[in-house]
Amino acid sequence: MPDSASGSSSNQSRALTPAPAVSLAEYRNQGGFQAIERASASPGGGDSVLGEVRAARLRGRGGAGKLVADKWQAVRDAVAKRGGPPALVCNAYDADPRSLIAQTLLTRHPFLVIEGLALAAHAVGAREAYLYLRSSNREGYETMTSALTQARDAGVLPRLTVTLTGVDVGFMGGEESTMLQVLRGFRAMAAQRPPFPAQVGLNDLPTLVQNVETLAQVATVLRAGATAYLKTGSADTPGAKLITVIDASGKPTLVEATFGMTIADILAGAGASVTPATARAVVVGGPEGGALPPDAWSTPYDFAPLEDAGVIVGSGTIQVLPATTCMVKWASEQTEYLTKESCGKCIPCRTGTKRIATTLAGIISDVGNEGDLALLAEFADYVPDGSLCGFGWHATHGLKTAMRYFADDFKRHLAGQCPTGTCVPVRSHRYATKGVL
Ligand code: SF4
């Protein structure tokens, strides 16, 4: 992987992801496709692949961090119960438009993705796969089309048909049930679960939906072996994660970090020079992530510690906020963005995010009062508790972390002063100065 930030002494060895390879010959020279050839030749169907992935304790990289083997087993159980063959959907849609993860994997590691797809399909018995990506990712589309043709001509994918589908339906396009709705030809809205895709998905068949980075890790696990893989990353999460680091000027850099590295080490590995004097906070998890102050930058990058700190792996981005950032304004802008991206299907998310946004706008505009803090705290729980999909469940991390770590910013705004002097109290200028409020 490019610009690797892995290799901290506390988290054993470097990530095992191979160097980029965009031609079949290059990939084969690295030992590519040996894992799928071995698996295809071994008796017992996909049992050996499933067993290796379970032994490696591989967790999904799409955000939730579920054990991949459990997901595969659920699909196999559903096939045994309801019939098959199952479908396979690879989520290569960077929901967060600032993320470089999917586009980099598709353009620099196309064969690694194809081998991961083939291994997952072999493990669950899928014959049809869909590669779902952003239509704006032209280079990824063309690179994958060429790589699939090369792989097919070389007889590497004898039993798998792969269809590329490019769409651009905003942030919600990356949500699992929304993706299946789009592939079925419906509007980009989330669907009620259960039934889960593993039970009833595309064409009413059991469907395995797997993030593109997870599939690349599947190929890495099968190539290196579970024993070697377990020596990388943290005790809870073996292996590495691609992370898009966005510095204070907005410049993104993709790094690969082994799980368990601290946020500060990852930032340093990406060349983002960050001190409390130059940065107010770092946002971990993308548009639905939360903001951490300097004394939390030593948090290990791993599912449980991030959750304890109030943030998420989410879209795999870490963004540096400049020292002049007012955190009330930041929470307001983040929530405004989410109000526009919500699919609007359920009330807690649709109206809850708007209520939060307008309340924050009021505080910024010097028309807030102490009661607003209680109202925001109530909505911060009401939205995730009542929402239908992951979008709503994570929509208030920004607000919650802003209120938890930067409570003084809210107090100062309620006292009529922006803590960094950067907010423009539009309504007070327009009305209060004329004596209306
Ligand atoms: S939580 Fe939000 S995005 Fe998800 S279904 Fe409800 S309205 Fe749509």
Boltz pocket constraint, residues with backbone or C-beta under 6 A from the ligand:
constraints:
  - pocket:
      binder: B
      contacts: [[A, 172], [A, 189], [A, 190], [A, 191], [A, 341], [A, 342], [A, 343], [A, 344], [A, 345], [A, 346], [A, 347], [A, 349], [A, 350], [A, 387], [A, 388], [A, 389], [A, 390], [A, 391], [A, 392], [A, 393]]
      max_distance: 6.0
